[in-house]
């Protein structure tokens, strides 16, 4: 089972409109990203294809209301289409 070697999402206390995702990927990976509110309702989703090596991606959230959210990142092997890891991070829009 493969995993991203390094993963970071920041800031988690969001005052602006951008969240950054950094990861070291040892294989070509597709990322499926979902933002859900506290009730589990999906607010927005993104997909990044064929990411590899050290990646930094800016996720723009211009219309995000104040509150608590969960950002979920699913790592999918680009060759097989099989998920190999999932990270969830709580973020707060101030």
N, C-alpha and C positions, 0 to 999 in steps of 0.2 A: 504494500500500500504506500503510495507516494504522498508527500505533503509539501506544501510550500516551505522553503527553508527559513523564511523570515516574513513576518506579516505585521503591518502597523496601519492603523487608521487614526487620523487626527484632523482637527481637534474634536474631542467628544463633547465638549461644552461649546456649542456653536453660536458665535455672535454675528458672523458674517453669513455668506451664502455658499461656502465651498468646504467640502470634506475631501481629504486626500487619502488615497489608499496606496501603500507601498508594499511590495512583495518581491521576494527573490524566488523565481520559478525555475526549476531544473528541467522542465519540459515545456513544449508548446501547450498553452492552457487557454481555455475560454473561461471567462468569468461571468457569472450570472449574479447580478446585484439587485436586491430588493430592499425597499424602505417601507416599513410597516409602522403603524401607530400603535398605541398601547392596547387598542381593542383587537389588534391583529389584522386590521384592514390595510390593504396595500395602497400606499401613497404613490409610489413610482417604481419603475424597474429599468435596468440597463443591462446591456450585454457587451462585453469586450472580447474580441476574437483574436486568436493567435498571439497571445502575450507570451513573452519569454524573457529569461534573465531578470535583471533588476528592472522593475516597472514602477512608475509613479503615475497615478491617474488622478486628475481633479474631477470630482463629482459636484456639479453645480446644482444648488437647491434654492433658486431665486424666490420661489413662492411658498417656502416652508413656514408654517405657522408656529408660534411658540408652543413648546410641549416636549414630551418624551417620545422617542422613536427607537426602533431597532433596525440597524443596517445589517443585512445578511449577505454574505459573499459565498457563493458556491463555486468551487474550483473543479473544472471539468477537463479531462484529458482531451486535447484537440484531435488526437488521432483516433481514439476509440469512442469518444462521446460519453465516457463513464465518469461520474463524479468521483473525486478522490479526497476531498476535504471540504469543510464548511466552517466559516467563522461568523460569529455574531457579535456585534458591538452595540452597546446602548449609547445613543447620542441625545443630547438635550439642546433644543433651540431656545435661546434666551431672548 
